[in-house]
């Protein structure tokens, strides 16, 4: 009975989120309330369990970084970066998009992709405002780039951390195996941008001339605060990159950074809290609880087992099936609980495959499928939800289907490119 309830509640909530009949935060919290009220999950499951509960690391990482961005916004550095990017691109919207996409992808490999989009979205909104172009295609393209770029390293995307822990894979393992395909994917993605966002690059020449005449240095209006922000951000980024060395969770780093910056900046409470996307944080809480109900009732595990059993011991078939199934499921549900559920099954499969190269390929197919599948829908990855929240607050809302129409195409392209890479590297050359 609980299984039926958890599936039905998630399906109805997902329908409301997709059709946008009611705010997605309301749909998620209502769904969470129902599974809690009916006893499908209890308070222990929802608030304290690492497997079925709210991922507080994600919530507080977002909260900390939102506060830091709120303080940073007071310095004028986003305006500076927006003008700099527009001038380097000679005012061409397409070149601006490519420049922002590449910056986002590279940054996402060494920070987590949520932090990256939190920093890049304000810049994007400002540069689009300067050029008087619609920011929605630019924001969507950056989210896609963050999910692709984040796949390159152990710390770039949360599912990679889970896979690294389960599979005994190091930072260098990810860099050597995932970075090459990510570079290829980024090249392909950059080439399809003009067709993917066709009609989004028209710009008034007068606006271009105005931007080219601006002096970006004049945008910085609080140099002392900028220095303080720079020091704190450098410390935060160092701790993010050195996560495995310092053994401090990114959420704690973000909260500590936010606390220190608030303490030394003397910025008004209303100023930095105004940048916190409270609706996004509550949406995540509700979504995690609903997905936790699916995990607890065994729905996700059953789906993963079906995929694993269908391979019949064939390593290449297993790799391809895991890639495709992971992409599809990660686009519908959050990829973090999916990978947490799937990784023990992948570990069991690797034990049945004698060739170590073939068995390791299972882990890379899981990582590629989960990371790239996050681009498929508006709720497929944390970065997607964050950017949709920022866009809505900025007066440029992105609908679920507007995102998903583009996301499905990008997911299809990235999976199609990843499949021959896995085959060639681990079954032909390997």
C-alpha positions in Angstrom: 0.0 0.0 0.0 2.8 2.4 0.9 4.4 1.8 -2.4 1.3 2.7 -4.3 0.8 5.8 -2.2 4.4 7.0 -2.7 4.3 6.5 -6.4 0.8 8.1 -6.8 1.8 11.2 -4.7 5.1 11.7 -6.6 3.3 11.3 -9.9 0.6 13.8 -9.1 3.1 16.3 -7.6 5.3 15.9 -10.6 2.3 16.5 -12.9 1.5 19.8 -11.0 5.2 20.8 -11.2 5.3 20.1 -14.9 2.1 21.8 -15.8 2.7 24.7 -13.4 -0.9 24.8 -12.4 0.3 25.6 -8.9 3.7 26.9 -7.6 6.2 24.1 -7.6 7.1 24.8 -4.0 3.4 24.2 -3.0 3.3 21.0 -5.0 6.4 19.6 -3.4 5.5 20.6 0.1 1.9 19.2 -0.3 3.3 15.9 -1.6 5.7 15.7 1.3 2.9 16.5 3.7 0.8 13.7 2.3 3.4 11.0 2.6 4.2 12.2 6.1 0.6 12.3 7.2 -0.2 8.8 5.8 2.9 7.3 7.6 4.7 6.3 4.4 7.7 8.0 6.0 8.1 9.3 9.5 10.1 12.2 11.0 13.1 10.0 11.4 13.0 9.1 7.7 12.3 12.6 6.5 14.6 14.7 8.7 17.4 12.4 10.0 18.0 9.6 7.5 20.9 10.0 5.0 19.1 7.6 2.6 15.5 8.8 2.7 15.6 12.2 4.3 16.1 15.9 3.3 19.7 16.3 2.1 20.6 19.1 4.6 24.0 19.3 3.0 22.5 20.5 -0.2 20.0 22.9 1.6 22.6 24.5 3.7 25.2 24.7 0.9 22.6 26.6 -1.0 21.7 28.9 1.9 25.4 29.7 2.7 26.3 30.5 -0.9 23.1 32.5 -1.4 24.1 34.7 1.5 27.7 35.1 0.2 26.3 36.1 -3.2 23.9 38.5 -1.5 26.9 40.3 0.1 29.0 40.1 -3.0 26.3 41.8 -5.1 26.8 44.9 -3.0 30.3 45.4 -4.4 29.3 45.8 -8.0 31.5 42.9 -9.1 28.7 41.3 -11.1 28.2 44.5 -13.1 32.0 44.6 -13.7 32.0 41.0 -15.0 28.9 41.5 -17.1 30.5 44.5 -18.9 33.8 42.7 -19.2 32.2 39.6 -20.8 30.1 41.7 -23.2 33.1 43.8 -24.3 35.3 40.7 -24.8 32.6 39.2 -27.0 32.3 42.4 -29.0 28.7 42.7 -28.0 27.7 39.5 -29.9 25.0 37.6 -27.9 26.2 34.3 -29.4 29.8 34.9 -28.4 28.6 36.1 -25.0 26.7 32.8 -24.5 29.7 30.7 -25.6 32.0 32.6 -23.2 29.6 32.3 -20.3 29.0 28.6 -21.1 32.8 27.8 -21.1 33.4 29.7 -17.9 30.5 27.9 -16.2 31.6 24.5 -17.3 35.2 24.9 -16.2 34.2 26.4 -12.8 31.7 23.6 -12.3 34.5 21.0 -12.5 36.3 22.5 -9.5 33.3 23.9 -7.5 30.0 22.2 -7.2 27.7 23.1 -10.1 25.1 24.7 -7.7 27.7 27.2 -6.4 28.8 28.0 -9.9 25.3 28.8 -11.2 24.6 30.9 -8.1 27.7 33.0 -9.0 27.1 33.1 -12.8 23.3 33.8 -12.9 23.5 37.4 -11.6 26.3 38.1 -14.2 24.2 36.7 -17.0 21.1 38.7 -16.0 23.1 41.9 -16.0 24.9 41.3 -19.3 21.6 40.4 -21.0 20.1 43.6 -19.5 22.9 45.7 -20.9 22.4 44.2 -24.4 18.6 44.2 -24.0 18.3 40.5 -24.9 16.2 37.8 -23.3 18.3 36.1 -20.5 16.3 32.9 -20.5 18.3 31.0 -23.3 21.5 32.1 -21.6 20.5 30.9 -18.2 19.3 27.5 -19.6 22.6 27.1 -21.6 24.6 27.8 -18.5 22.7 25.2 -16.5 23.4 22.6 -19.2 27.1 23.6 -19.2 27.3 23.3 -15.4 25.9 19.7 -15.4 28.2 18.7 -18.2 31.3 20.4 -16.7 30.5 19.1 -13.2 30.9 15.5 -14.5 34.6 16.0 -15.1 35.8 15.6 -11.5 35.0 13.9 -8.2 33.8 17.1 -6.6 32.0 18.6 -9.6 28.6 16.9 -9.0 27.3 15.3 -5.8 26.6 11.9 -7.5 30.3 11.6 -8.3 31.2 11.8 -4.7 28.9 8.9 -3.9 30.3 6.9 -6.9 33.9 7.6 -5.8 33.2 6.4 -2.3 31.4 3.2 -3.4 33.8 2.4 -6.2 37.0 3.3 -4.4 37.7 5.9 -7.2 40.0 8.9 -6.6 40.0 12.5 -7.8 42.6 11.5 -10.4 40.6 8.5 -11.6 37.7 10.9 -12.4 40.0 13.4 -14.0 41.6 10.8 -16.3 38.4 9.0 -17.2 35.7 11.6 -17.1 37.5 14.8 -18.2 38.2 13.7 -21.8 34.6 12.9 -22.6 33.5 16.1 -20.9 35.8 18.1 -23.1 34.3 16.4 -26.2 30.7 16.9 -24.9 31.4 20.6 -24.3 32.8 21.0 -27.9 29.7 19.3 -29.3 27.4 21.4 -27.0 29.1 24.6 -28.1 28.6 23.7 -31.8 24.9 23.1 -31.3 24.2 26.3 -29.3 23.3 28.4 -32.4 20.7 25.9 -33.5 19.4 25.0 -30.0 18.7 28.6 -29.2 17.9 29.9 -32.8 16.4 33.3 -32.8 17.9 34.4 -29.5 20.8 36.3 -30.7 19.3 39.4 -32.3 20.7 42.7 -30.7 20.3 46.4 -31.3 23.6 47.8 -32.6 23.0 50.9 -30.5 23.0 48.8 -27.4 26.2 47.1 -28.5 27.9 50.5 -29.0 26.7 51.7 -25.6 28.2 48.6 -23.9 31.5 48.9 -25.8 31.7 52.5 -24.5 31.3 51.5 -20.9 34.3 51.3 -18.4 33.9 48.2 -16.3 36.1 49.6 -13.6 33.5 52.2 -12.8 31.0 49.4 -11.8 33.0 48.6 -8.7 31.6 50.9 -6.0 32.9 49.3 -2.8 36.5 48.1 -3.2 37.1 47.4 0.5 34.0 45.1 0.6 35.2 43.5 -2.6 38.6 42.7 -1.0 36.9 41.1 2.0 34.6 39.1 -0.3 37.6 38.0 -2.3 39.5 36.7 0.7 36.5 34.8 2.1 35.6 33.3 -1.4 39.2 32.3 -1.9 39.1 30.4 1.4 35.7 28.9 0.6 36.9 27.7 -2.8 40.1 26.3 -1.4 38.1 24.3 1.1 35.7 23.1 -1.6 38.6 21.9 -3.8 40.4 20.4 -0.8 37.3 18.6 0.4 38.9 15.2 0.5 42.0 16.6 2.3 40.3 18.8 4.9 37.3 16.4 5.5 34.9 19.4 5.9 31.6 19.1 4.1 30.9 21.9 1.5 27.7 22.8 3.4 29.7 23.6 6.5 32.3 25.5 4.5 29.6 27.6 2.8 27.9 28.4 6.2 31.2 29.3 7.8 32.1 31.5 4.8 28.7 33.2 5.0 29.0 33.8 8.7 32.5 35.3 8.5 31.5 37.5 5.5 28.4 38.8 7.3 30.5 39.5 10.4 33.2 41.5 8.6 31.1 43.2 5.9 28.6 45.2 8.1 26.0 44.7 5.4 22.4 45.1 6.5 20.6 41.8 7.3 17.8 42.7 4.9 20.3 43.2 2.1 22.0 39.8 2.2 18.8 37.8 3.1 17.0 39.4 0.2 19.1 37.3 -2.1 18.1 34.0 -0.4 15.8 31.9 -2.6 13.5 30.7 0.2 11.0 29.1 -2.2 13.8 27.1 -3.8 15.0 25.8 -0.5 11.5 24.7 0.6 10.9 23.1 -2.8 14.1 21.0 -2.3 12.9 20.0 1.2 9.6 18.8 -0.2 11.1 17.0 -3.2 13.7 15.2 -1.0 10.9 13.9 1.3 8.8 12.6 -1.6 11.9 10.9 -3.2 12.8 9.5 0.2 9.4 7.8 0.2 10.2 6.2 -3.1 13.5 5.0 -1.7 12.0 3.7 1.5 9.3 1.7 -0.3 11.9 0.2 -2.6 10.5 1.7 -5.8 13.9 3.1 -7.0 15.7 -0.1 -5.9 13.3 -2.3 -7.9 13.8 -0.1 -11.0 17.6 -0.3 -10.6 17.4 -4.1 -10.1 15.4 -4.6 -13.2 18.1 -2.7 -15.2 20.8 -4.8 -13.6 19.1 -8.1 -14.1 18.4 -7.4 -17.8 22.1 -7.4 -18.7 22.6 -11.2 -18.2 26.3 -10.8 -17.3 27.2 -9.1 -20.6 29.6 -6.2 -19.6 29.0 -4.0 -22.7 25.3 -4.4 -22.5 25.4 -3.6 -18.7 27.4 -0.4 -19.4 25.0 0.8 -22.1 21.9 -0.1 -20.1 23.2 1.6 -17.0 24.1 4.7 -19.1 20.6 5.0 -20.7 18.5 4.0 -17.6 20.6 6.4 -15.4 20.0 9.3 -17.8 16.3 8.7 -18.0 15.7 8.2 -14.2 18.0 11.1 -13.2 16.0 13.4 -15.4 12.8 12.4 -13.6 14.0 12.1 -10.0 17.0 13.7 -8.3 20.2 12.0 -9.3 21.6 11.9 -5.7 19.2 9.3 -4.2 19.2 7.4 -7.5 23.0 7.0 -7.5 22.9 6.2 -3.8 20.5 3.3 -4.5 22.1 2.2 -7.8 25.7 2.2 -6.6 25.5 -1.0 -4.5 24.0 -2.8 -7.4 26.7 -1.6 -9.7 29.3 -2.8 -7.1 27.7 -6.2 -7.2 27.8 -6.3 -11.0 31.5 -5.3 -11.0 32.3 -8.4 -8.8 30.8 -10.7 -11.5 33.0 -9.2 -14.3 36.5 -10.6 -14.4 38.1 -7.9 -16.6 38.9 -4.9 -14.3 38.7 -2.4 -17.3 35.2 -3.6 -18.1 34.0 -3.6 -14.5 35.3 0.0 -14.0 33.4 1.1 -17.1 30.2 0.4 -15.2 31.0 3.1 -12.7 31.8 5.6 -15.5 28.5 4.8 -17.3 26.6 5.4 -14.0 28.4 8.7 -13.5 27.8 9.9 -17.1 24.2 8.8 -17.2 23.4 10.4 -13.8 25.3 13.7 -14.5 24.1 14.2 -18.1 20.6 13.0 -17.3 20.2 15.9 -14.9 19.8 18.1 -17.9 16.7 16.4 -19.1 14.0 18.2 -17.0 13.7 21.3 -14.9 14.0 19.2 -11.7 16.7 16.7 -12.9 19.5 18.4 -11.0 19.9 20.9 -8.1 21.4 23.5 -10.4 18.3 23.5 -12.6 16.0 24.3 -9.7 18.2 27.0 -8.4 18.4 28.8 -11.8 14.7 28.6 -12.3 14.2 30.2 -8.9 16.7 33.0 -9.7 15.1 33.6 -13.1 11.6 33.9 -11.6 12.7 36.4 -9.0 14.4 38.5 -11.7 11.2 38.7 -13.7 12.3 36.2 -16.5 10.5 33.0 -15.5 11.5 29.7 -17.2 8.7 27.3 -17.6 9.1 23.6 -16.9 8.4 22.6 -20.5 10.6 25.4 -22.0 13.5 24.0 -20.0 12.6 20.4 -20.7 12.2 20.8 -24.5 15.8 21.9 -24.7 17.0 19.7 -21.9 15.7 16.5 -23.6 17.7 17.4 -26.7 20.9 18.1 -24.8 20.6 14.9 -22.8 20.0 12.8 -25.9 23.1 14.4 -27.6 25.4 13.9 -24.6 24.3 10.3 -24.1 24.7 9.5 -27.8 28.2 10.9 -27.7 29.1 9.2 -24.4 28.0 5.7 -25.6 30.7 5.3 -28.3 33.3 6.8 -25.9 32.6 4.1 -23.3 32.7 1.4 -26.0 35.9 2.5 -27.6 37.9 3.4 -24.5 37.0 0.4 -22.3 36.1 -2.4 -24.8 38.1 -1.7 -27.9 41.2 0.2 -26.9 41.1 -0.9 -23.2 
